Amino acid sequence: MTNTGYNLAFEQATEERAEIRVKIEQLLARGEMLDKLLECLAPFISVPKPGEETAPAAEEHAAVAVHEGEHHENHEHQEQHHG
């Protein structure tokens, strides 16, 4: 009785593991480069504190609220005409 199937599975798993390790190393190197980039860019931007909204985000929320209000009013108006 031979273990050819097991040997083949072991070989494939070993190769896949090596490929994964190479990819991990590539991602770690990429992460380090991004960390350096962020450090360089940090002095040029203002990062909102947690809980604070930037002006565009606040404007977007207001626009969504207005749109939702219009949708609600239109729906009520349609119900009045159908009822």
N, CA, C and O atoms as a Maestro MAE file, in Angstrom:
{
 s_m_m2io_version
 :::
 2.0.0
}

f_m_ct {
 s_m_title
 :::
 protein
 m_atom[332] {
  # First column is atom index #
  i_m_mmod_type
  r_m_x_coord
  r_m_y_coord
  r_m_z_coord
  i_m_residue_number
  s_m_chain_name
  s_m_pdb_residue_name
  s_m_pdb_atom_name
  i_m_atomic_number
  :::
  1 25 0.847 -1.177 0.000 1 A "MET " " N  " 7
  2 3 0.000 0.000 0.000 1 A "MET " " CA " 6
  3 2 0.896 1.245 0.000 1 A "MET " " C  " 6
  4 15 1.765 1.409 0.857 1 A "MET " " O  " 8
  5 25 0.660 2.105 -0.975 2 A "THR " " N  " 7
  6 3 1.504 3.296 -1.088 2 A "THR " " CA " 6
  7 2 0.788 4.526 -0.541 2 A "THR " " C  " 6
  8 15 -0.436 4.558 -0.415 2 A "THR " " O  " 8
  9 25 1.577 5.515 -0.227 3 A "ASN " " N  " 7
  10 3 1.045 6.773 0.299 3 A "ASN " " CA " 6
  11 2 1.128 7.878 -0.744 3 A "ASN " " C  " 6
  12 15 1.314 9.045 -0.397 3 A "ASN " " O  " 8
  13 25 0.994 7.527 -2.002 4 A "THR " " N  " 7
  14 3 1.151 8.493 -3.083 4 A "THR " " CA " 6
  15 2 0.185 9.661 -2.935 4 A "THR " " C  " 6
  16 15 0.568 10.813 -3.138 4 A "THR " " O  " 8
  17 25 -1.053 9.375 -2.586 5 A "GLY " " N  " 7
  18 3 -2.056 10.436 -2.402 5 A "GLY " " CA " 6
  19 2 -1.665 11.390 -1.297 5 A "GLY " " C  " 6
  20 15 -1.797 12.606 -1.433 5 A "GLY " " O  " 8
  21 25 -1.184 10.830 -0.206 6 A "TYR " " N  " 7
  22 3 -0.760 11.664 0.922 6 A "TYR " " CA " 6
  23 2 0.461 12.498 0.563 6 A "TYR " " C  " 6
  24 15 0.563 13.669 0.928 6 A "TYR " " O  " 8
  25 25 1.388 11.869 -0.161 7 A "ASN " " N  " 7
  26 3 2.599 12.588 -0.577 7 A "ASN " " CA " 6
  27 2 2.250 13.763 -1.493 7 A "ASN " " C  " 6
  28 15 2.793 14.860 -1.361 7 A "ASN " " O  " 8
  29 25 1.339 13.503 -2.414 8 A "LEU " " N  " 7
  30 3 0.917 14.551 -3.341 8 A "LEU " " CA " 6
  31 2 0.219 15.685 -2.580 8 A "LEU " " C  " 6
  32 15 0.500 16.858 -2.827 8 A "LEU " " O  " 8
  33 25 -0.674 15.349 -1.673 9 A "ALA " " N  " 7
  34 3 -1.378 16.360 -0.876 9 A "ALA " " CA " 6
  35 2 -0.399 17.172 -0.032 9 A "ALA " " C  " 6
  36 15 -0.528 18.389 0.093 9 A "ALA " " O  " 8
  37 25 0.595 16.467 0.552 10 A "PHE " " N  " 7
  38 3 1.601 17.143 1.362 10 A "PHE " " CA " 6
  39 2 2.408 18.116 0.511 10 A "PHE " " C  " 6
  40 15 2.684 19.239 0.934 10 A "PHE " " O  " 8
  41 25 2.778 17.687 -0.672 11 A "GLU " " N  " 7
  42 3 3.560 18.519 -1.583 11 A "GLU " " CA " 6
  43 2 2.766 19.770 -1.999 11 A "GLU " " C  " 6
  44 15 3.292 20.883 -1.999 11 A "GLU " " O  " 8
  45 25 1.505 19.562 -2.349 12 A "GLN " " N  " 7
  46 3 0.665 20.690 -2.762 12 A "GLN " " CA " 6
  47 2 0.463 21.676 -1.618 12 A "GLN " " C  " 6
  48 15 0.533 22.889 -1.818 12 A "GLN " " O  " 8
  49 25 0.214 21.160 -0.429 13 A "ALA " " N  " 7
  50 3 0.013 22.021 0.732 13 A "ALA " " CA " 6
  51 2 1.279 22.799 1.052 13 A "ALA " " C  " 6
  52 15 1.211 23.972 1.419 13 A "ALA " " O  " 8
  53 25 2.435 22.157 0.917 14 A "THR " " N  " 7
  54 3 3.710 22.828 1.173 14 A "THR " " CA " 6
  55 2 3.928 23.967 0.179 14 A "THR " " C  " 6
  56 15 4.375 25.048 0.561 14 A "THR " " O  " 8
  57 25 3.615 23.726 -1.091 15 A "GLU " " N  " 7
  58 3 3.766 24.760 -2.113 15 A "GLU " " CA " 6
  59 2 2.803 25.923 -1.868 15 A "GLU " " C  " 6
  60 15 3.182 27.088 -1.983 15 A "GLU " " O  " 8
  61 25 1.559 25.596 -1.531 16 A "GLU " " N  " 7
  62 3 0.570 26.641 -1.276 16 A "GLU " " CA " 6
  63 2 0.968 27.481 -0.074 16 A "GLU " " C  " 6
  64 15 0.818 28.703 -0.075 16 A "GLU " " O  " 8
  65 25 1.473 26.813 0.944 17 A "ARG " " N  " 7
  66 3 1.923 27.524 2.151 17 A "ARG " " CA " 6
  67 2 3.064 28.478 1.811 17 A "ARG " " C  " 6
  68 15 3.108 29.597 2.320 17 A "ARG " " O  " 8
  69 25 3.975 28.047 0.963 18 A "ALA " " N  " 7
  70 3 5.090 28.901 0.550 18 A "ALA " " CA " 6
  71 2 4.573 30.109 -0.227 18 A "ALA " " C  " 6
  72 15 5.061 31.223 -0.035 18 A "ALA " " O  " 8
  73 25 3.588 29.898 -1.104 19 A "GLU " " N  " 7
  74 3 3.001 31.006 -1.853 19 A "GLU " " CA " 6
  75 2 2.322 32.006 -0.918 19 A "GLU " " C  " 6
  76 15 2.424 33.218 -1.105 19 A "GLU " " O  " 8
  77 25 1.633 31.480 0.081 20 A "ILE " " N  " 7
  78 3 0.964 32.350 1.052 20 A "ILE " " CA " 6
  79 2 1.979 33.169 1.827 20 A "ILE " " C  " 6
  80 15 1.778 34.362 2.055 20 A "ILE " " O  " 8
  81 25 3.059 32.538 2.230 21 A "ARG " " N  " 7
  82 3 4.102 33.263 2.971 21 A "ARG " " CA " 6
  83 2 4.723 34.362 2.127 21 A "ARG " " C  " 6
  84 15 5.013 35.441 2.643 21 A "ARG " " O  " 8
  85 25 4.933 34.111 0.833 22 A "VAL " " N  " 7
  86 3 5.468 35.137 -0.074 22 A "VAL " " CA " 6
  87 2 4.487 36.295 -0.147 22 A "VAL " " C  " 6
  88 15 4.892 37.456 -0.084 22 A "VAL " " O  " 8
  89 25 3.194 35.990 -0.280 23 A "LYS " " N  " 7
  90 3 2.174 37.038 -0.366 23 A "LYS " " CA " 6
  91 2 2.123 37.849 0.927 23 A "LYS " " C  " 6
  92 15 1.981 39.071 0.889 23 A "LYS " " O  " 8
  93 25 2.239 37.176 2.062 24 A "ILE " " N  " 7
  94 3 2.255 37.876 3.355 24 A "ILE " " CA " 6
  95 2 3.422 38.848 3.421 24 A "ILE " " C  " 6
  96 15 3.258 39.988 3.854 24 A "ILE " " O  " 8
  97 25 4.596 38.407 2.995 25 A "GLU " " N  " 7
  98 3 5.777 39.275 2.992 25 A "GLU " " CA " 6
  99 2 5.560 40.486 2.085 25 A "GLU " " C  " 6
  100 15 5.940 41.604 2.434 25 A "GLU " " O  " 8
  101 25 4.945 40.259 0.915 26 A "GLN " " N  " 7
  102 3 4.655 41.361 -0.004 26 A "GLN " " CA " 6
  103 2 3.686 42.359 0.639 26 A "GLN " " C  " 6
  104 15 3.874 43.571 0.539 26 A "GLN " " O  " 8
  105 25 2.657 41.837 1.295 27 A "LEU " " N  " 7
  106 3 1.672 42.706 1.937 27 A "LEU " " CA " 6
  107 2 2.280 43.478 3.110 27 A "LEU " " C  " 6
  108 15 1.957 44.647 3.320 27 A "LEU " " O  " 8
  109 25 3.153 42.828 3.870 28 A "LEU " " N  " 7
  110 3 3.814 43.518 4.974 28 A "LEU " " CA " 6
  111 2 4.700 44.651 4.463 28 A "LEU " " C  " 6
  112 15 4.723 45.739 5.038 28 A "LEU " " O  " 8
  113 25 5.429 44.388 3.379 29 A "ALA " " N  " 7
  114 3 6.278 45.427 2.785 29 A "ALA " " CA " 6
  115 2 5.415 46.573 2.266 29 A "ALA " " C  " 6
  116 15 5.758 47.743 2.438 29 A "ALA " " O  " 8
  117 25 4.306 46.235 1.637 30 A "ARG " " N  " 7
  118 3 3.387 47.260 1.137 30 A "ARG " " CA " 6
  119 2 2.818 48.078 2.298 30 A "ARG " " C  " 6
  120 15 2.696 49.299 2.200 30 A "ARG " " O  " 8
  121 25 2.473 47.409 3.388 31 A "GLY " " N  " 7
  122 3 1.958 48.093 4.573 31 A "GLY " " CA " 6
  123 2 2.975 49.063 5.152 31 A "GLY " " C  " 6
  124 15 2.621 50.167 5.565 31 A "GLY " " O  " 8
  125 25 4.231 48.654 5.184 32 A "GLU " " N  " 7
  126 3 5.287 49.538 5.688 32 A "GLU " " CA " 6
  127 2 5.440 50.772 4.810 32 A "GLU " " C  " 6
  128 15 5.630 51.880 5.313 32 A "GLU " " O  " 8
  129 25 5.356 50.578 3.491 33 A "MET " " N  " 7
  130 3 5.449 51.724 2.578 33 A "MET " " CA " 6
  131 2 4.274 52.672 2.779 33 A "MET " " C  " 6
  132 15 4.441 53.891 2.746 33 A "MET " " O  " 8
  133 25 3.088 52.113 2.986 34 A "LEU " " N  " 7
  134 3 1.917 52.954 3.228 34 A "LEU " " CA " 6
  135 2 2.033 53.699 4.552 34 A "LEU " " C  " 6
  136 15 1.626 54.857 4.651 34 A "LEU " " O  " 8
  137 25 2.585 53.043 5.565 35 A "ASP " " N  " 7
  138 3 2.822 53.720 6.843 35 A "ASP " " CA " 6
  139 2 3.739 54.925 6.663 35 A "ASP " " C  " 6
  140 15 3.476 55.996 7.210 35 A "ASP " " O  " 8
  141 25 4.808 54.752 5.900 36 A "LYS " " N  " 7
  142 3 5.734 55.853 5.640 36 A "LYS " " CA " 6
  143 2 5.048 56.973 4.876 36 A "LYS " " C  " 6
  144 15 5.254 58.149 5.176 36 A "LYS " " O  " 8
  145 25 4.232 56.612 3.885 37 A "LEU " " N  " 7
  146 3 3.502 57.610 3.117 37 A "LEU " " CA " 6
  147 2 2.556 58.392 4.013 37 A "LEU " " C  " 6
  148 15 2.483 59.617 3.923 37 A "LEU " " O  " 8
  149 25 1.828 57.686 4.882 38 A "LEU " " N  " 7
  150 3 0.901 58.353 5.789 38 A "LEU " " CA " 6
  151 2 1.631 59.298 6.739 38 A "LEU " " C  " 6
  152 15 1.140 60.389 7.032 38 A "LEU " " O  " 8
  153 25 2.786 58.886 7.213 39 A "GLU " " N  " 7
  154 3 3.584 59.755 8.081 39 A "GLU " " CA " 6
  155 2 3.973 61.039 7.357 39 A "GLU " " C  " 6
  156 15 3.941 62.122 7.941 39 A "GLU " " O  " 8
  157 25 4.339 60.914 6.083 40 A "CYS " " N  " 7
  158 3 4.728 62.079 5.294 40 A "CYS " " CA " 6
  159 2 3.544 62.998 5.017 40 A "CYS " " C  " 6
  160 15 3.696 64.219 4.996 40 A "CYS " " O  " 8
  161 25 2.372 62.418 4.806 41 A "LEU " " N  " 7
  162 3 1.190 63.209 4.461 41 A "LEU " " CA " 6
  163 2 0.483 63.799 5.674 41 A "LEU " " C  " 6
  164 15 -0.233 64.793 5.545 41 A "LEU " " O  " 8
  165 25 0.667 63.217 6.828 42 A "ALA " " N  " 7
  166 3 -0.052 63.633 8.031 42 A "ALA " " CA " 6
  167 2 0.047 65.134 8.327 42 A "ALA " " C  " 6
  168 15 -0.967 65.731 8.690 42 A "ALA " " O  " 8
  169 25 1.208 65.770 8.192 43 A "PRO " " N  " 7
  170 3 1.278 67.201 8.511 43 A "PRO " " CA " 6
  171 2 0.438 68.085 7.578 43 A "PRO " " C  " 6
  172 15 0.152 69.236 7.907 43 A "PRO " " O  " 8
  173 25 0.049 67.555 6.433 44 A "PHE " " N  " 7
  174 3 -0.657 68.363 5.440 44 A "PHE " " CA " 6
  175 2 -2.173 68.214 5.491 44 A "PHE " " C  " 6
  176 15 -2.881 68.880 4.736 44 A "PHE " " O  " 8
  177 25 -2.680 67.356 6.365 45 A "ILE " " N  " 7
  178 3 -4.122 67.169 6.448 45 A "ILE " " CA " 6
  179 2 -4.598 67.360 7.866 45 A "ILE " " C  " 6
  180 15 -3.825 67.262 8.819 45 A "ILE " " O  " 8
  181 25 -5.903 67.637 7.995 46 A "SER " " N  " 7
  182 3 -6.490 67.684 9.328 46 A "SER " " CA " 6
  183 2 -7.408 66.479 9.453 46 A "SER " " C  " 6
  184 15 -8.306 66.282 8.635 46 A "SER " " O  " 8
  185 25 -7.181 65.696 10.455 47 A "VAL " " N  " 7
  186 3 -7.967 64.489 10.669 47 A "VAL " " CA " 6
  187 2 -9.031 64.815 11.710 47 A "VAL " " C  " 6
  188 15 -8.705 65.243 12.817 47 A "VAL " " O  " 8
  189 25 -10.321 64.612 11.358 48 A "PRO " " N  " 7
  190 3 -11.366 64.901 12.346 48 A "PRO " " CA " 6
  191 2 -11.260 63.954 13.534 48 A "PRO " " C  " 6
  192 15 -10.911 62.783 13.389 48 A "PRO " " O  " 8
  193 25 -11.572 64.491 14.715 49 A "LYS " " N  " 7
  194 3 -11.549 63.664 15.912 49 A "LYS " " CA " 6
  195 2 -12.741 62.721 15.868 49 A "LYS " " C  " 6
  196 15 -13.738 63.019 15.210 49 A "LYS " " O  " 8
  197 25 -12.655 61.589 16.557 50 A "PRO " " N  " 7
  198 3 -13.789 60.662 16.560 50 A "PRO " " CA " 6
  199 2 -15.052 61.368 17.043 50 A "PRO " " C  " 6
  200 15 -15.032 62.070 18.054 50 A "PRO " " O  " 8
  201 25 -16.152 61.176 16.312 51 A "GLY " " N  " 7
  202 3 -17.407 61.813 16.669 51 A "GLY " " CA " 6
  203 2 -17.653 63.110 15.930 51 A "GLY " " C  " 6
  204 15 -18.795 63.563 15.844 51 A "GLY " " O  " 8
  205 25 -16.606 63.719 15.393 52 A "GLU " " N  " 7
  206 3 -16.761 64.941 14.627 52 A "GLU " " CA " 6
  207 2 -17.048 64.582 13.183 52 A "GLU " " C  " 6
  208 15 -16.546 63.585 12.663 52 A "GLU " " O  " 8
  209 25 -17.870 65.416 12.539 53 A "GLU " " N  " 7
  210 3 -18.135 65.216 11.126 53 A "GLU " " CA " 6
  211 2 -17.503 66.351 10.352 53 A "GLU " " C  " 6
  212 15 -17.469 67.494 10.810 53 A "GLU " " O  " 8
  213 25 -17.008 66.027 9.187 54 A "THR " " N  " 7
  214 3 -16.461 67.072 8.338 54 A "THR " " CA " 6
  215 2 -17.622 67.791 7.671 54 A "THR " " C  " 6
  216 15 -18.735 67.266 7.634 54 A "THR " " O  " 8
  217 25 -17.382 68.971 7.152 55 A "ALA " " N  " 7
  218 3 -18.441 69.755 6.524 55 A "ALA " " CA " 6
  219 2 -19.126 68.997 5.393 55 A "ALA " " C  " 6
  220 15 -20.356 68.972 5.350 55 A "ALA " " O  " 8
  221 25 -18.382 68.375 4.470 56 A "PRO " " N  " 7
  222 3 -19.073 67.654 3.396 56 A "PRO " " CA " 6
  223 2 -19.970 66.539 3.915 56 A "PRO " " C  " 6
  224 15 -21.059 66.328 3.381 56 A "PRO " " O  " 8
  225 25 -19.536 65.828 4.939 57 A "ALA " " N  " 7
  226 3 -20.347 64.744 5.482 57 A "ALA " " CA " 6
  227 2 -21.610 65.307 6.129 57 A "ALA " " C  " 6
  228 15 -22.687 64.732 5.974 57 A "ALA " " O  " 8
  229 25 -21.496 66.423 6.850 58 A "ALA " " N  " 7
  230 3 -22.656 67.042 7.473 58 A "ALA " " CA " 6
  231 2 -23.635 67.519 6.408 58 A "ALA " " C  " 6
  232 15 -24.846 67.348 6.550 58 A "ALA " " O  " 8
  233 25 -23.109 68.121 5.336 59 A "GLU " " N  " 7
  234 3 -23.969 68.578 4.242 59 A "GLU " " CA " 6
  235 2 -24.667 67.397 3.587 59 A "GLU " " C  " 6
  236 15 -25.839 67.485 3.222 59 A "GLU " " O  " 8
  237 25 -23.948 66.294 3.438 60 A "GLU " " N  " 7
  238 3 -24.529 65.109 2.827 60 A "GLU " " CA " 6
  239 2 -25.668 64.576 3.680 60 A "GLU " " C  " 6
  240 15 -26.711 64.194 3.149 60 A "GLU " " O  " 8
  241 25 -25.478 64.545 5.021 61 A "HIS " " N  " 7
  242 3 -26.528 64.071 5.911 61 A "HIS " " CA " 6
  243 2 -27.749 64.970 5.827 61 A "HIS " " C  " 6
  244 15 -28.880 64.485 5.848 61 A "HIS " " O  " 8
  245 25 -27.531 66.275 5.733 62 A "ALA " " N  " 7
  246 3 -28.645 67.214 5.616 62 A "ALA " " CA " 6
  247 2 -29.387 66.984 4.310 62 A "ALA " " C  " 6
  248 15 -30.618 66.996 4.293 62 A "ALA " " O  " 8
  249 25 -28.669 66.776 3.224 63 A "ALA " " N  " 7
  250 3 -29.301 66.541 1.930 63 A "ALA " " CA " 6
  251 2 -30.112 65.251 1.955 63 A "ALA " " C  " 6
  252 15 -31.206 65.199 1.391 63 A "ALA " " O  " 8
  253 25 -29.598 64.225 2.593 64 A "VAL " " N  " 7
  254 3 -30.324 62.960 2.692 64 A "VAL " " CA " 6
  255 2 -31.588 63.158 3.507 64 A "VAL " " C  " 6
  256 15 -32.644 62.637 3.149 64 A "VAL " " O  " 8
  257 25 -31.491 63.914 4.611 65 A "ALA " " N  " 7
  258 3 -32.656 64.163 5.451 65 A "ALA " " CA " 6
  259 2 -33.724 64.924 4.678 65 A "ALA " " C  " 6
  260 15 -34.908 64.607 4.788 65 A "ALA " " O  " 8
  261 25 -33.320 65.922 3.900 66 A "VAL " " N  " 7
  262 3 -34.271 66.683 3.091 66 A "VAL " " CA " 6
  263 2 -34.914 65.771 2.069 66 A "VAL " " C  " 6
  264 15 -36.129 65.810 1.878 66 A "VAL " " O  " 8
  265 25 -34.111 64.948 1.409 67 A "HIS " " N  " 7
  266 3 -34.632 64.030 0.398 67 A "HIS " " CA " 6
  267 2 -35.622 63.043 1.028 67 A "HIS " " C  " 6
  268 15 -36.681 62.778 0.458 67 A "HIS " " O  " 8
  269 25 -35.284 62.507 2.187 68 A "GLU " " N  " 7
  270 3 -36.179 61.572 2.856 68 A "GLU " " CA " 6
  271 2 -37.478 62.260 3.246 68 A "GLU " " C  " 6
  272 15 -38.554 61.669 3.151 68 A "GLU " " O  " 8
  273 25 -37.375 63.510 3.687 69 A "GLY " " N  " 7
  274 3 -38.572 64.276 4.028 69 A "GLY " " CA " 6
  275 2 -39.445 64.490 2.807 69 A "GLY " " C  " 6
  276 15 -40.667 64.372 2.899 69 A "GLY " " O  " 8
  277 25 -38.849 64.801 1.668 70 A "GLU " " N  " 7
  278 3 -39.606 64.990 0.434 70 A "GLU " " CA " 6
  279 2 -40.279 63.691 0.032 70 A "GLU " " C  " 6
  280 15 -41.434 63.688 -0.395 70 A "GLU " " O  " 8
  281 25 -39.553 62.581 0.169 71 A "HIS " " N  " 7
  282 3 -40.115 61.281 -0.182 71 A "HIS " " CA " 6
  283 2 -41.321 60.983 0.703 71 A "HIS " " C  " 6
  284 15 -42.346 60.508 0.211 71 A "HIS " " O  " 8
  285 25 -41.211 61.255 1.998 72 A "HIS " " N  " 7
  286 3 -42.291 61.004 2.938 72 A "HIS " " CA " 6
  287 2 -43.495 61.866 2.588 72 A "HIS " " C  " 6
  288 15 -44.623 61.374 2.587 72 A "HIS " " O  " 8
  289 25 -43.277 63.149 2.291 73 A "GLU " " N  " 7
  290 3 -44.368 64.056 1.932 73 A "GLU " " CA " 6
  291 2 -45.042 63.598 0.648 73 A "GLU " " C  " 6
  292 15 -46.270 63.617 0.561 73 A "GLU " " O  " 8
  293 25 -44.265 63.187 -0.353 74 A "ASN " " N  " 7
  294 3 -44.832 62.707 -1.610 74 A "ASN " " CA " 6
  295 2 -45.675 61.459 -1.387 74 A "ASN " " C  " 6
  296 15 -46.733 61.299 -1.997 74 A "ASN " " O  " 8
  297 25 -45.205 60.580 -0.515 75 A "HIS " " N  " 7
  298 3 -45.937 59.350 -0.227 75 A "HIS " " CA " 6
  299 2 -47.268 59.685 0.440 75 A "HIS " " C  " 6
  300 15 -48.288 59.094 0.087 75 A "HIS " " O  " 8
  301 25 -47.287 60.622 1.402 76 A "GLU " " N  " 7
  302 3 -48.524 61.034 2.055 76 A "GLU " " CA " 6
  303 2 -49.461 61.680 1.042 76 A "GLU " " C  " 6
  304 15 -50.666 61.432 1.061 76 A "GLU " " O  " 8
  305 25 -48.910 62.503 0.163 77 A "HIS " " N  " 7
  306 3 -49.709 63.190 -0.842 77 A "HIS " " CA " 6
  307 2 -50.369 62.163 -1.775 77 A "HIS " " C  " 6
  308 15 -51.536 62.322 -2.133 77 A "HIS " " O  " 8
  309 25 -49.641 61.120 -2.168 78 A "GLN " " N  " 7
  310 3 -50.198 60.082 -3.019 78 A "GLN " " CA " 6
  311 2 -51.294 59.310 -2.293 78 A "GLN " " C  " 6
  312 15 -52.303 58.958 -2.905 78 A "GLN " " O  " 8
  313 25 -51.117 59.040 -1.004 79 A "GLU " " N  " 7
  314 3 -52.125 58.321 -0.249 79 A "GLU " " CA " 6
  315 2 -53.414 59.107 -0.146 79 A "GLU " " C  " 6
  316 15 -54.501 58.531 -0.186 79 A "GLU " " O  " 8
  317 25 -53.301 60.450 -0.011 80 A "GLN " " N  " 7
  318 3 -54.488 61.297 0.078 80 A "GLN " " CA " 6
  319 2 -55.278 61.249 -1.227 80 A "GLN " " C  " 6
  320 15 -56.509 61.251 -1.205 80 A "GLN " " O  " 8
  321 25 -54.591 61.207 -2.348 81 A "HIS " " N  " 7
  322 3 -55.277 61.182 -3.647 81 A "HIS " " CA " 6
  323 2 -55.916 59.820 -3.909 81 A "HIS " " C  " 6
  324 15 -56.950 59.742 -4.572 81 A "HIS " " O  " 8
  325 25 -55.313 58.749 -3.396 82 A "HIS " " N  " 7
  326 3 -55.844 57.415 -3.618 82 A "HIS " " CA " 6
  327 2 -56.933 57.072 -2.609 82 A "HIS " " C  " 6
  328 15 -57.760 56.201 -2.880 82 A "HIS " " O  " 8
  329 25 -56.954 57.722 -1.468 83 A "GLY " " N  " 7
  330 3 -57.853 57.355 -0.384 83 A "GLY " " CA " 6
  331 2 -59.077 58.106 -0.389 83 A "GLY " " C  " 6
  332 15 -59.932 57.900 0.473 83 A "GLY " " O  " 8
  :::
 }
 m_bond[331] {
  # First column is bond index #
  i_m_from
  i_m_to
  i_m_order
  :::
  1 1 2 1
  2 2 3 1
  3 3 4 2
  4 3 5 1
  5 5 6 1
  6 6 7 1
  7 7 8 2
  8 7 9 1
  9 9 10 1
  10 10 11 1
  11 11 12 2
  12 11 13 1
  13 13 14 1
  14 14 15 1
  15 15 16 2
  16 15 17 1
  17 17 18 1
  18 18 19 1
  19 19 20 2
  20 19 21 1
  21 21 22 1
  22 22 23 1
  23 23 24 2
  24 23 25 1
  25 25 26 1
  26 26 27 1
  27 27 28 2
  28 27 29 1
  29 29 30 1
  30 30 31 1
  31 31 32 2
  32 31 33 1
  33 33 34 1
  34 34 35 1
  35 35 36 2
  36 35 37 1
  37 37 38 1
  38 38 39 1
  39 39 40 2
  40 39 41 1
  41 41 42 1
  42 42 43 1
  43 43 44 2
  44 43 45 1
  45 45 46 1
  46 46 47 1
  47 47 48 2
  48 47 49 1
  49 49 50 1
  50 50 51 1
  51 51 52 2
  52 51 53 1
  53 53 54 1
  54 54 55 1
  55 55 56 2
  56 55 57 1
  57 57 58 1
  58 58 59 1
  59 59 60 2
  60 59 61 1
  61 61 62 1
  62 62 63 1
  63 63 64 2
  64 63 65 1
  65 65 66 1
  66 66 67 1
  67 67 68 2
  68 67 69 1
  69 69 70 1
  70 70 71 1
  71 71 72 2
  72 71 73 1
  73 73 74 1
  74 74 75 1
  75 75 76 2
  76 75 77 1
  77 77 78 1
  78 78 79 1
  79 79 80 2
  80 79 81 1
  81 81 82 1
  82 82 83 1
  83 83 84 2
  84 83 85 1
  85 85 86 1
  86 86 87 1
  87 87 88 2
  88 87 89 1
  89 89 90 1
  90 90 91 1
  91 91 92 2
  92 91 93 1
  93 93 94 1
  94 94 95 1
  95 95 96 2
  96 95 97 1
  97 97 98 1
  98 98 99 1
  99 99 100 2
  100 99 101 1
  101 101 102 1
  102 102 103 1
  103 103 104 2
  104 103 105 1
  105 105 106 1
  106 106 107 1
  107 107 108 2
  108 107 109 1
  109 109 110 1
  110 110 111 1
  111 111 112 2
  112 111 113 1
  113 113 114 1
  114 114 115 1
  115 115 116 2
  116 115 117 1
  117 117 118 1
  118 118 119 1
  119 119 120 2
  120 119 121 1
  121 121 122 1
  122 122 123 1
  123 123 124 2
  124 123 125 1
  125 125 126 1
  126 126 127 1
  127 127 128 2
  128 127 129 1
  129 129 130 1
  130 130 131 1
  131 131 132 2
  132 131 133 1
  133 133 134 1
  134 134 135 1
  135 135 136 2
  136 135 137 1
  137 137 138 1
  138 138 139 1
  139 139 140 2
  140 139 141 1
  141 141 142 1
  142 142 143 1
  143 143 144 2
  144 143 145 1
  145 145 146 1
  146 146 147 1
  147 147 148 2
  148 147 149 1
  149 149 150 1
  150 150 151 1
  151 151 152 2
  152 151 153 1
  153 153 154 1
  154 154 155 1
  155 155 156 2
  156 155 157 1
  157 157 158 1
  158 158 159 1
  159 159 160 2
  160 159 161 1
  161 161 162 1
  162 162 163 1
  163 163 164 2
  164 163 165 1
  165 165 166 1
  166 166 167 1
  167 167 168 2
  168 167 169 1
  169 169 170 1
  170 170 171 1
  171 171 172 2
  172 171 173 1
  173 173 174 1
  174 174 175 1
  175 175 176 2
  176 175 177 1
  177 177 178 1
  178 178 179 1
  179 179 180 2
  180 179 181 1
  181 181 182 1
  182 182 183 1
  183 183 184 2
  184 183 185 1
  185 185 186 1
  186 186 187 1
  187 187 188 2
  188 187 189 1
  189 189 190 1
  190 190 191 1
  191 191 192 2
  192 191 193 1
  193 193 194 1
  194 194 195 1
  195 195 196 2
  196 195 197 1
  197 197 198 1
  198 198 199 1
  199 199 200 2
  200 199 201 1
  201 201 202 1
  202 202 203 1
  203 203 204 2
  204 203 205 1
  205 205 206 1
  206 206 207 1
  207 207 208 2
  208 207 209 1
  209 209 210 1
  210 210 211 1
  211 211 212 2
  212 211 213 1
  213 213 214 1
  214 214 215 1
  215 215 216 2
  216 215 217 1
  217 217 218 1
  218 218 219 1
  219 219 220 2
  220 219 221 1
  221 221 222 1
  222 222 223 1
  223 223 224 2
  224 223 225 1
  225 225 226 1
  226 226 227 1
  227 227 228 2
  228 227 229 1
  229 229 230 1
  230 230 231 1
  231 231 232 2
  232 231 233 1
  233 233 234 1
  234 234 235 1
  235 235 236 2
  236 235 237 1
  237 237 238 1
  238 238 239 1
  239 239 240 2
  240 239 241 1
  241 241 242 1
  242 242 243 1
  243 243 244 2
  244 243 245 1
  245 245 246 1
  246 246 247 1
  247 247 248 2
  248 247 249 1
  249 249 250 1
  250 250 251 1
  251 251 252 2
  252 251 253 1
  253 253 254 1
  254 254 255 1
  255 255 256 2
  256 255 257 1
  257 257 258 1
  258 258 259 1
  259 259 260 2
  260 259 261 1
  261 261 262 1
  262 262 263 1
  263 263 264 2
  264 263 265 1
  265 265 266 1
  266 266 267 1
  267 267 268 2
  268 267 269 1
  269 269 270 1
  270 270 271 1
  271 271 272 2
  272 271 273 1
  273 273 274 1
  274 274 275 1
  275 275 276 2
  276 275 277 1
  277 277 278 1
  278 278 279 1
  279 279 280 2
  280 279 281 1
  281 281 282 1
  282 282 283 1
  283 283 284 2
  284 283 285 1
  285 285 286 1
  286 286 287 1
  287 287 288 2
  288 287 289 1
  289 289 290 1
  290 290 291 1
  291 291 292 2
  292 291 293 1
  293 293 294 1
  294 294 295 1
  295 295 296 2
  296 295 297 1
  297 297 298 1
  298 298 299 1
  299 299 300 2
  300 299 301 1
  301 301 302 1
  302 302 303 1
  303 303 304 2
  304 303 305 1
  305 305 306 1
  306 306 307 1
  307 307 308 2
  308 307 309 1
  309 309 310 1
  310 310 311 1
  311 311 312 2
  312 311 313 1
  313 313 314 1
  314 314 315 1
  315 315 316 2
  316 315 317 1
  317 317 318 1
  318 318 319 1
  319 319 320 2
  320 319 321 1
  321 321 322 1
  322 322 323 1
  323 323 324 2
  324 323 325 1
  325 325 326 1
  326 326 327 1
  327 327 328 2
  328 327 329 1
  329 329 330 1
  330 330 331 1
  331 331 332 2
  :::
 }
}
